[in-house]
Amino acid sequence: MQKNAKIIFFGTSGFAVPALEALKKEGYDIVAVVTNPDEPTGRKKVPTPPPIKTKAQSLGLKVLQPEKLKNDSALVLSLSSLGPDVGIVAAYGKIIPQEIFGLPRRGTLNIHPSLLPKYRGPTPIQTTILKGEKETGVTIIKIDGEVDHGPIVATSDKRQATQKSYKELENELAKLGAELLIKTLPDYLAGNIEPRPQDHSQATSTKKFTREDAKIDWPKTAEEIDRQIRALNPEPGTWTTWNDKILKILEAEPLMTETSQWQIGQVFQEEKKIAVKMGADSLVLKTVQLEGKKPMPVGDFVRGNRNFIGAVLE
């Protein structure tokens, strides 16, 4: 066991937290945690630390928050002086240049939430849901000079992806990634694992999703819109318009029923369900959020907005 190995950990979002916790619990020497700077959030733009900074500080770890990594000679010198054996990356959010990922003696490993080479890039979990994939998993790769391109160190078992929201799947894969890291790291540090090249001919890439990507197109099928809602909440947040205001659709489910009497995009009530007519079927609304208001169950929303029933969403 290589528990005395010195680790530099790169991470920002909540996805990285289970891996950092697991490394600390196993007794590894985490010499620094590198994360993004605090960001202003909310209407008052209060500076808010990233989740991994909060966790690292609670564990008594050294935290670095550089604005950028490229051409930062002081950062390179600082990290080099720590004598790192390996770097670990989990949802850091920035490209790490070679002058930094090449510092550790055994290189730098990345925990990626898809089964590479499928779904490289910034949104593998969202894309998995949008594409209707039945299964997914986690891959640990050794970082090279291209995004999610490096050789594979370990691959997890497959996990079911259907009917899960982004947050549900993210939490599951974060825990799975932490487990895979702890299982793999001793053998990797001991030199017992030879990373294998990815099949680059099978590679697929993902993109960052914009507000326009999240706009609901009601002529689509309920299954397509259901996947869109599960994939793109909380950010950028799926939306439509009602009474010239943005209405976010936060939770919904397909309804397979004959609704030919309604026009596409029209809200109707069937028994106790509030639904919207789609191109071929319907979508039952569960949680919505009107512009400037808090999220609420659709039943509560309708009680305060009786003219919602019969309206046509655009």
C-alpha positions in Angstrom: 0.0 0.0 0.0 1.3 3.5 -0.9 -0.5 5.4 1.8 2.4 7.8 2.2 2.1 9.1 -1.3 1.8 12.8 -1.6 -1.3 13.9 -3.5 -2.3 17.2 -5.1 -6.1 17.2 -5.5 -7.9 19.3 -8.2 -11.6 19.7 -7.9 -14.4 22.3 -7.6 -18.0 21.0 -7.7 -19.8 18.6 -5.3 -18.9 15.7 -7.6 -15.3 15.9 -6.3 -16.2 15.8 -2.6 -16.6 12.0 -2.2 -13.2 11.3 -3.7 -11.5 13.9 -1.5 -13.2 12.4 1.6 -12.2 8.9 0.6 -8.6 9.8 0.1 -8.5 11.5 3.5 -10.2 8.6 5.2 -7.7 6.1 3.7 -4.8 8.1 5.2 -3.3 9.5 2.0 -1.1 12.6 2.4 -3.1 15.4 0.6 -0.5 18.2 0.3 -2.8 20.7 -1.4 -6.3 21.1 -2.8 -6.5 23.3 -5.9 -9.9 24.7 -6.7 -11.6 27.6 -8.5 -11.9 31.0 -6.8 -15.0 31.9 -4.8 -17.9 33.0 -7.1 -20.6 35.7 -6.4 -24.0 34.0 -6.2 -27.6 35.1 -5.6 -29.1 38.6 -6.1 -26.7 40.1 -3.6 -23.7 38.5 -5.4 -22.3 37.2 -2.1 -18.8 35.5 -2.7 -19.4 31.8 -2.2 -16.7 29.1 -1.9 -16.9 26.0 -4.2 -18.1 22.9 -2.4 -14.6 21.3 -2.5 -13.1 24.3 -0.7 -15.6 24.0 2.1 -14.9 20.3 2.4 -11.1 20.7 2.2 -11.1 23.3 5.0 -13.2 21.1 7.2 -10.6 18.4 6.7 -7.8 20.8 7.6 -6.2 20.7 4.2 -4.3 23.4 2.4 -6.4 25.1 -0.3 -5.1 27.0 -3.4 -7.5 29.1 -5.6 -5.6 30.3 -8.6 -7.5 32.5 -11.1 -5.7 30.6 -13.9 -3.2 27.8 -14.2 -1.4 28.6 -17.5 1.9 30.5 -17.3 1.7 30.8 -13.6 5.3 30.2 -12.7 4.7 30.9 -9.0 2.0 28.3 -8.8 4.2 25.7 -10.6 7.1 26.4 -8.1 4.7 26.2 -5.2 3.2 22.8 -6.3 6.6 21.4 -7.2 8.0 22.2 -3.8 5.4 19.9 -2.3 7.1 16.9 -3.9 3.8 15.4 -5.2 3.7 11.7 -6.2 0.4 11.9 -8.0 -2.3 14.4 -9.0 -6.0 13.6 -8.7 -8.6 15.5 -10.7 -12.4 15.4 -10.2 -14.6 18.0 -11.8 -12.1 20.8 -11.6 -13.6 22.8 -14.4 -10.5 24.1 -16.1 -7.9 22.6 -18.5 -4.8 21.8 -16.5 -1.6 22.6 -18.5 1.2 20.1 -18.9 3.6 22.1 -16.7 1.2 21.3 -13.8 -0.2 17.9 -14.6 3.3 16.6 -15.3 4.7 17.7 -12.0 3.7 14.6 -9.9 6.1 11.7 -10.1 3.4 9.3 -11.3 1.5 11.9 -13.3 -2.1 13.0 -12.8 -5.3 10.9 -12.9 -8.8 12.2 -13.8 -12.1 10.7 -12.5 -14.5 11.1 -15.5 -18.2 10.4 -15.2 -18.7 8.4 -18.3 -17.4 5.2 -20.0 -14.7 6.7 -22.1 -14.1 7.2 -25.0 -17.9 8.0 -25.0 -18.9 11.4 -23.9 -15.7 13.3 -23.5 -15.9 17.0 -22.5 -17.7 19.2 -20.0 -21.2 17.6 -19.8 -21.0 13.8 -19.8 -23.8 13.2 -17.3 -26.3 15.6 -18.9 -25.5 14.1 -22.3 -26.0 10.6 -21.1 -29.5 11.5 -19.9 -30.4 13.5 -23.0 -29.4 10.7 -25.3 -31.5 8.2 -23.4 -28.5 5.9 -22.5 -29.6 3.0 -20.4 -26.2 2.5 -18.7 -23.2 4.6 -17.7 -20.2 4.5 -15.4 -16.9 6.1 -14.4 -13.5 6.0 -16.0 -10.1 6.9 -14.4 -7.6 8.1 -17.0 -4.0 9.4 -16.9 -4.2 13.0 -18.2 -2.3 13.9 -21.4 -2.4 17.1 -23.5 -5.9 16.6 -24.9 -9.3 16.8 -23.2 -10.3 13.3 -21.8 -8.0 11.7 -24.3 -5.5 10.0 -22.0 -5.0 6.3 -21.5 -7.4 4.4 -19.2 -6.3 3.3 -15.8 -9.5 1.8 -14.6 -13.2 1.5 -15.5 -16.1 1.0 -13.2 -19.0 -1.5 -13.5 -21.9 -0.1 -15.5 -24.7 1.6 -13.6 -28.3 2.2 -14.7 -28.9 5.7 -16.1 -32.6 5.6 -17.1 -35.2 7.7 -15.3 -32.6 9.5 -13.2 -32.2 13.2 -12.8 -28.9 14.9 -13.3 -28.3 15.4 -9.6 -29.3 11.8 -8.8 -26.9 10.4 -11.4 -24.1 12.9 -10.5 -24.3 11.8 -6.8 -24.3 8.1 -7.7 -21.3 8.5 -10.1 -19.4 10.6 -7.6 -19.5 7.9 -5.0 -18.7 5.3 -7.6 -15.7 7.3 -8.7 -14.4 7.6 -5.2 -14.8 3.8 -4.7 -13.0 3.1 -7.9 -10.2 5.5 -7.1 -9.5 3.9 -3.7 -9.6 0.5 -5.2 -7.2 1.4 -8.0 -4.7 3.8 -6.5 -2.5 1.4 -4.5 -1.8 -0.8 -7.6 -1.3 2.2 -9.8 1.2 3.8 -7.4 3.0 0.5 -7.1 3.4 0.3 -10.8 1.2 -2.7 -11.2 -1.2 -1.0 -13.7 -0.3 -0.2 -17.3 -2.7 2.4 -18.6 -4.3 1.3 -22.0 -5.0 3.7 -24.8 -8.6 4.6 -25.6 -10.1 3.7 -28.9 -10.1 7.2 -30.3 -12.1 6.1 -33.3 -15.1 5.6 -31.0 -14.8 9.0 -29.2 -17.8 11.3 -28.8 -17.7 14.8 -27.4 -20.1 16.9 -25.3 -20.7 20.6 -25.1 -21.8 23.1 -22.5 -25.5 23.7 -22.6 -27.0 27.1 -23.0 -30.3 28.7 -22.0 -31.5 28.1 -25.6 -30.7 24.4 -25.4 -33.0 24.3 -22.3 -36.0 25.9 -24.0 -38.9 23.3 -24.3 -40.1 22.6 -27.8 -43.6 21.3 -27.2 -44.1 19.5 -30.6 -41.4 16.9 -29.5 -42.4 13.7 -27.7 -43.0 13.6 -23.9 -40.1 11.2 -23.6 -37.7 13.6 -25.2 -38.8 16.5 -23.1 -38.7 14.3 -19.9 -35.0 13.6 -20.7 -34.4 17.3 -21.3 -35.9 18.2 -17.9 -34.0 15.5 -16.0 -30.7 16.5 -17.8 -30.7 20.3 -17.7 -31.9 21.0 -14.2 -30.8 22.8 -12.1 -28.6 24.5 -14.8 -29.4 26.0 -17.3 -32.9 25.1 -16.3 -35.6 23.9 -18.7 -38.2 26.6 -19.5 -41.2 27.8 -21.5 -43.2 31.0 -21.5 -46.6 31.7 -20.1 -48.2 35.2 -19.9 -45.0 36.7 -21.3 -43.1 35.3 -18.3 -40.5 32.6 -18.1 -41.9 29.4 -16.5 -39.3 26.8 -15.5 -40.4 23.2 -15.6 -38.3 21.5 -12.9 -40.0 18.1 -12.6 -42.4 16.2 -14.9 -43.2 12.7 -16.3 -44.6 11.4 -19.6 -48.3 10.7 -19.8 -49.4 8.1 -22.4 -53.0 9.0 -23.2 -55.2 10.2 -26.0 -55.3 14.0 -26.0 -56.3 14.9 -29.5 -58.9 17.5 -28.2 -56.0 19.8 -27.1 -53.6 21.7 -29.2 -49.8 21.4 -28.9 -48.5 23.2 -25.8 -51.9 23.5 -24.2 -52.3 22.9 -20.5 -55.1 20.6 -19.4 -56.3 18.7 -16.3 -57.1 15.0 -16.3 -58.4 13.8 -12.9 -55.8 15.3 -10.5 -53.0 15.6 -13.0 -51.9 18.8 -14.7 -50.4 18.1 -18.1 -49.3 19.7 -21.4 -50.2 18.4 -24.8 -47.2 17.3 -26.9 -46.8 16.3 -30.5 -47.8 12.7 -29.9 -48.5 12.4 -26.2 -48.5 14.5 -23.1 -46.3 15.6 -20.2 -47.5 15.7 -16.6 -46.1 18.7 -14.7 -44.9 18.2 -11.1 -42.8 21.2 -10.1 -42.7 24.6 -11.7 -41.1 28.0 -11.1 -42.5 31.2 -12.4 -40.1 34.1 -13.1 -39.3 35.9 -9.9 -40.9 33.2 -7.7 -39.8 30.2 -5.8 -40.3 26.6 -7.1 -43.6 25.0 -6.1 -45.7 21.9 -6.8 -47.9 22.5 -9.9 -51.1 21.9 -7.8 -50.2 24.9 -5.6 -49.3 26.9 -8.7 -52.6 26.3 -10.3 -54.5 27.2 -7.1 -52.9 30.6 -7.4 -53.2 30.9 -11.1 -56.5 29.5 -12.2 -56.1 30.7 -15.8 -53.1 28.4 -16.2 -55.5 25.5 -17.2 -56.3 25.9 -20.9 -53.3 28.2 -21.6 -51.0 27.5 -24.4 -47.3 27.4 -23.5 -44.8 28.7 -26.0 
